[in-house]
Amino acid sequence: MNIPELFALFQSHPVICTDTRKLTKDCLYFALKGENFNGNAFAELALKQGAAFAIIDEREYMIHEHCILVEDVLSSLQQLATYHRKKLNIPLIAIVGSNGKTTSKELISSVLSTHFNILSTPGNFNNHIGLPLTLLMLNPNHQIAVIEMGANHIGENAFLCELAMPSHGLITNNGKDHLEGFGSMEGVEKSNRELYDYLLKNEGTAFVNANDADLILMAKKLVKKVTYAANFGSTSTIADYIGYAQKLQPQIEFSIGDDTGQIISSHLSGDYNFDNIMAAVCIGLHFGLNTYQIKEGIESYKPQNLRSQLIEKEHNRIFLDAYNANPSSMQASIRNFAAMPGENKLLILGDMYELGSYEATEHQAITDYCKKLNLEQVILIGPAFGKTLCDYEKHEHINTLTAQLEKAPFNNQFVFIKGSRGMKLETLLDWL
């Protein structure tokens, strides 16, 4: 079956499922493969559970007239998503970068949704599988799409751009993420630049942080770009849209441009989050929203999903930022936490993954940075932090810390928690 024929089928059955445990009746089941599973083997089960058709790529599983054989299921899913995206010619904002992609996506979505019907990437559907599934959620009622793209190798962002065909784009920043896959900071920048390359080739518009010298240089060749600046302290960068922060902790309060009389109060803290906020402000204003709508969108956004969450427990106050971590985001978050008002501060830091040959150097740099900021109460978890040269408390695994907390729980502490996703540091909440 070719893609136009598959699209005709999709129009009659516009829900896509790839997991028989989460099947929706009358859906199209795409039999994807992974390292430890073969979706083709579940095609019969999917049909029995109510799927309208099963898209497979292994002939031996053609055991039903509602099985549709294609050359490659994943490729067909991706091509179908692009074919569908072309049919709905609406603005699509692609977000790439090392840090702050999800927070920026959620802020932008919160702002734009005060006026537009938008589609926003759900959860972490930002890779070569999640992106096409997101695109296939588009419908004629949507007016703007806000799409997050995640990459850990050079060339992935370029591929995802070809799938999604963004009309607008944002690079949040260049940081030390996925160094194992990108190879170096030069590799990180090359990967992120792939979005600018696509926008330049296709006459798209980029939103560029004027306070980020790297991004300004990378965007030099772009014909269509809109700049924004998150100014605070002595910073006075000129841009198309400017925000002025009155304070950054414990929560960011700022005004937009010359409208100094209207203060917008967010639920986020730190200079890095002010950049994310101003990206959303810039995009909202670019699409014609007024400052009251901007204020509503920013102030209604509350961080969740383990990102920049301030949690009040019975015995402790917790700043939870444990969804993921890399050296750049770790250092920025530590700096922000150190500047936040509060006493009895305690940092619990977990290993940062996917650093390859940079692992030892970057973990040592974090412990050195904590010392530089005179942070005395620091607990390190994981084998990489365990090898650092410092006198902080160390645990090979989170279980030894929880066992310790069971006997001697913390009380009256302001606790900061951050580490890579695989560390699952959020499980500490039950013990705090």
C-alpha positions in Angstrom: 0.0 0.0 0.0 1.4 3.4 -1.0 1.3 6.5 1.2 -1.8 8.2 -0.4 -3.7 5.0 0.0 -2.6 4.7 3.6 -3.6 8.4 4.2 -7.1 7.6 2.8 -7.3 4.8 5.4 -6.1 7.2 8.1 -8.8 9.7 7.3 -11.4 7.0 8.1 -9.5 5.8 11.2 -7.6 8.9 12.5 -6.2 7.3 15.7 -2.8 5.7 15.6 -1.7 3.0 18.2 1.7 1.3 18.5 1.1 -0.6 21.8 -1.6 -3.2 22.2 -1.7 -2.4 26.0 -3.0 1.1 25.1 -5.2 0.2 22.1 -8.1 2.4 21.0 -11.0 0.7 19.3 -11.1 1.3 15.5 -7.5 2.6 15.4 -4.7 1.9 13.0 -2.1 -0.4 14.7 1.4 0.2 13.5 3.7 -2.8 14.3 6.9 -1.1 15.3 10.0 -3.0 16.2 12.5 -2.4 19.0 15.6 -4.1 20.4 13.5 -6.4 22.6 10.2 -6.6 20.8 8.6 -7.1 17.4 5.3 -5.4 16.9 4.4 -7.7 14.0 3.9 -10.5 16.5 1.1 -8.5 18.1 -0.8 -7.7 15.0 -3.4 -10.5 15.5 -3.9 -9.5 19.1 -4.4 -5.8 18.0 -7.1 -6.8 15.6 -8.9 -9.0 18.2 -8.8 -6.0 20.6 -10.6 -3.7 18.1 -8.0 -2.2 15.8 -9.4 -1.5 12.4 -6.2 -2.4 10.6 -2.7 -3.6 11.4 0.2 -2.2 9.5 3.0 -4.8 9.4 6.3 -5.4 7.4 6.8 -9.1 7.8 4.8 -11.3 5.4 4.6 -14.2 7.8 2.2 -12.2 10.0 -0.3 -11.7 7.1 -2.9 -13.8 8.8 -5.9 -11.5 8.4 -7.5 -9.5 5.6 -7.1 -6.4 7.7 -3.3 -6.8 7.9 -1.6 -4.3 5.5 1.9 -5.2 4.4 4.4 -2.4 3.9 8.1 -2.4 3.2 8.9 -0.8 6.6 6.4 0.1 9.3 8.4 3.0 10.9 9.2 4.6 7.5 5.6 4.3 6.5 4.5 6.0 9.8 7.0 8.8 9.2 6.0 9.3 5.5 2.3 9.3 6.5 2.9 11.9 9.1 4.7 14.2 6.6 2.0 13.6 4.0 -0.6 14.6 6.6 1.4 17.6 7.8 1.5 18.9 4.2 -2.3 18.7 4.0 -2.6 21.0 7.0 -0.6 24.1 6.1 -0.5 25.8 9.4 2.4 27.5 11.3 4.6 24.8 13.0 7.2 26.0 15.5 10.1 23.5 16.0 12.0 23.7 19.3 15.5 22.2 19.5 18.5 22.8 21.9 20.4 21.4 24.7 18.4 22.6 27.7 15.0 24.0 28.4 13.2 22.5 25.3 10.2 21.1 27.2 9.9 24.1 29.5 10.0 26.4 26.5 7.5 24.3 24.7 5.1 24.4 27.6 5.5 28.1 28.1 4.9 28.8 24.4 1.9 26.5 24.3 0.5 28.2 27.4 0.8 31.7 25.8 -0.4 30.8 22.4 -3.4 28.8 23.7 -4.9 32.0 25.2 -6.0 32.8 21.7 -5.2 29.9 19.3 -6.2 26.3 19.1 -2.8 24.6 19.2 -1.2 21.2 19.1 1.7 20.7 21.5 4.1 17.8 21.7 2.7 15.5 24.4 5.1 14.3 27.0 8.4 13.3 25.5 7.1 12.5 22.0 10.1 14.3 20.4 12.1 11.6 18.6 11.9 9.8 15.2 8.9 7.8 16.5 7.2 10.3 18.9 7.4 13.2 16.3 5.4 11.4 13.6 2.8 10.3 16.2 2.5 13.9 17.3 2.1 15.2 13.7 -0.7 12.6 13.2 -2.6 14.2 16.0 -3.0 17.4 14.0 -6.5 18.1 12.8 -8.2 20.9 10.7 -9.2 22.8 13.9 -5.6 23.4 14.9 -4.2 26.8 14.1 -0.6 26.4 15.3 1.6 23.4 16.2 4.4 23.7 18.9 6.7 20.8 18.3 9.7 19.7 20.4 12.5 17.8 18.7 15.1 15.7 20.6 18.4 14.5 19.1 21.5 12.8 20.4 23.4 12.4 17.1 24.3 14.7 14.3 21.8 14.6 11.5 18.8 13.8 13.6 17.5 17.3 13.8 17.8 17.6 10.1 15.8 14.4 9.6 13.1 15.5 12.0 12.8 18.9 10.2 12.2 17.1 7.0 9.4 15.1 8.7 7.7 18.1 10.4 8.4 20.8 7.9 8.6 23.7 10.4 7.7 27.2 9.3 9.2 28.7 12.5 12.0 27.5 14.9 13.7 28.1 18.2 17.1 26.9 19.4 17.0 27.3 23.2 20.8 27.1 23.6 23.9 25.1 23.0 25.0 23.1 26.0 26.9 20.0 27.1 24.2 17.5 26.3 24.6 14.0 24.8 28.3 14.5 24.4 28.8 10.8 23.9 26.6 11.0 20.7 27.6 14.4 19.5 31.3 13.9 20.2 32.0 17.5 21.3 30.5 20.9 21.8 31.2 21.5 18.1 29.0 18.5 17.4 26.2 19.9 19.7 26.3 23.2 17.8 26.3 21.5 14.4 23.2 19.4 15.4 21.3 22.4 16.6 22.3 24.5 13.6 20.4 22.0 11.4 17.2 23.7 12.4 18.5 27.1 11.2 19.7 25.4 8.0 16.3 24.1 7.3 14.6 27.4 8.0 17.1 29.2 5.7 16.5 26.8 2.9 12.7 26.9 3.3 12.3 30.6 4.0 11.2 30.0 7.6 11.4 32.3 10.6 13.8 31.8 13.6 13.3 33.2 17.0 16.8 34.1 18.4 18.0 34.9 21.9 19.9 38.2 21.4 21.7 37.6 24.7 23.3 34.4 23.4 26.4 35.2 21.3 26.6 31.7 19.9 23.0 31.8 18.6 23.4 35.2 17.2 26.5 34.1 15.2 24.7 30.9 14.1 21.7 32.9 12.9 23.8 35.4 11.0 22.8 34.1 7.5 19.1 33.8 8.3 17.0 36.2 6.3 13.9 35.9 8.5 14.6 36.1 12.2 13.0 37.7 15.3 15.1 38.5 18.3 14.3 38.6 22.0 16.3 39.6 25.1 15.8 38.6 28.7 17.5 41.6 30.4 18.2 41.8 34.1 20.8 43.6 36.3 23.2 45.5 34.0 22.2 43.6 30.9 20.7 46.0 28.3 20.7 44.0 25.0 18.6 45.5 22.2 16.2 43.1 20.5 12.8 43.1 18.8 11.1 42.1 22.0 12.7 42.8 25.4 11.8 41.7 28.9 13.1 43.4 32.0 13.3 41.3 35.2 12.6 42.9 38.5 13.8 39.7 40.3 14.8 36.2 39.4 14.3 34.4 42.8 12.3 32.8 44.3 10.1 33.5 41.3 10.7 35.6 38.1 8.9 38.9 37.9 9.3 41.0 34.8 7.8 43.6 32.5 7.8 43.7 28.7 9.4 46.5 26.7 8.1 50.0 27.7 5.1 48.6 29.5 6.9 48.8 32.9 3.6 49.3 34.7 2.4 45.8 34.1 4.4 43.2 36.1 4.2 39.6 35.1 4.8 37.0 37.8 5.9 33.5 36.8 6.2 30.3 38.8 9.7 29.8 37.6 13.1 31.0 38.9 16.6 31.7 37.5 18.1 33.5 34.6 18.0 30.4 32.4 14.2 30.2 32.9 13.9 33.9 32.1 15.3 33.1 28.7 12.7 30.4 28.2 9.9 32.8 29.3 11.1 35.5 26.9 11.1 33.0 24.0 7.4 32.4 24.8 6.7 36.2 25.1 8.5 36.8 21.8 6.6 34.2 19.9 3.3 35.3 21.4 3.8 38.9 20.4 5.0 37.8 17.0 1.7 36.0 16.4 -0.3 39.1 17.4 -1.1 38.4 21.1 -1.4 41.4 23.4 0.3 41.8 26.8 -2.7 40.8 28.7 -2.8 37.4 26.9 0.9 37.1 27.4 0.5 37.7 31.1 -2.3 35.2 31.3 -0.2 32.5 29.5 2.9 33.0 31.6 1.2 33.3 35.0 -1.0 30.2 34.4 2.0 28.0 33.6 3.1 25.9 36.6 6.1 23.7 36.3 5.5 20.0 36.7 6.8 16.6 35.5 9.9 16.8 37.7 11.0 20.1 36.1 11.7 23.2 38.3 9.0 22.1 40.8 8.9 23.7 44.2 7.3 21.3 46.6 6.3 21.9 50.2 6.4 18.7 52.3 5.6 18.3 55.9 9.2 18.4 57.1 11.1 19.8 54.1 10.9 22.2 51.3 12.1 20.7 48.0 13.2 22.1 44.6 12.8 19.2 42.3 14.5 19.3 38.9 15.1 15.7 38.3 13.7 15.0 34.9 17.1 15.0 33.3 20.6 16.5 33.6 23.7 17.4 31.7 26.7 19.5 32.8 25.3 22.8 31.5 21.8 22.4 33.0 23.3 21.0 36.3 25.6 24.0 36.7 22.8 26.6 35.9 20.4 24.9 38.3 23.0 24.8 41.1 23.8 28.5 40.6 20.1 29.3 40.7 19.5 27.2 43.8 22.4 28.8 45.6 21.0 32.3 44.9 17.5 31.4 46.1 16.4 32.7 49.6 16.3 30.0 52.2 18.3 28.3 55.0 19.6 24.8 55.6 20.2 24.2 51.9 21.0 20.6 50.9 21.9 19.4 47.4 21.3 15.8 46.2 23.0 15.3 42.8 22.8 12.2 40.7 25.0 11.1 37.9 24.8 12.7 34.4 24.5 10.1 31.6 25.7 10.0 28.0 28.9 12.0 28.5 31.3 9.4 27.1 34.9 10.3 27.5 33.9 13.6 29.2 32.2 11.8 32.1 35.0 12.1 34.7 35.9 15.7 33.8 32.4 17.0 33.9 31.4 15.3 37.1 34.5 16.6 38.8 33.7 20.1 37.4 30.3 20.0 39.1 31.8 19.1 42.5 34.4 21.8 42.1 31.6 24.3 41.2 29.7 23.4 44.4 32.9 24.1 46.4 33.3 27.4 44.6 29.8 28.5 45.7 30.6 27.4 49.3 27.9 24.8 49.3 28.6 22.6 52.3 25.7 20.1 52.4 26.0 18.1 49.1 25.1 14.4 48.7 26.3 12.7 45.5 24.7 9.6 44.1 26.1 7.2 41.4 29.4 5.7 40.3 30.5 8.7 38.3 30.1 11.1 41.1 31.6 8.4 43.4 34.9 8.8 41.5 35.2 12.5 42.0 37.8 14.0 44.3 35.9 15.8 47.0 34.8 15.4 50.7 31.0 15.4 50.0 28.9 12.5 51.1 28.7 9.8 48.4 26.4 6.9 47.7 26.9 4.3 44.9 23.1 3.8 44.6 20.0 5.7 45.6 19.0 2.7 47.8 21.8 3.3 50.3 20.6 6.9 50.8 16.9 5.9 51.2 18.0 3.3 53.8 19.9 6.0 55.6 16.9 8.4 55.4 14.6 5.7 56.9 16.7 5.7 60.0 17.5 9.4 60.2 15.1 11.5 58.0 15.9 15.1 57.1 14.0 17.8 58.8 13.7 21.5 58.1 15.9 21.3 55.0 15.6 23.2 51.7 16.5 20.3 49.4 17.6 20.6 45.7 17.4 17.4 43.6 18.8 16.9 40.1 20.2 14.1 38.1 19.8 12.2 34.8 16.5 10.5 34.1 17.9 7.0 34.7 18.8 7.9 38.3 15.1 8.2 39.2 15.8 10.7 42.0 12.2 11.6 42.3 11.7 8.4 44.3 13.4 10.3 47.1 10.3 12.4 47.6 8.7 9.6 49.7 11.6 9.8 52.1 11.7 13.6 52.4 
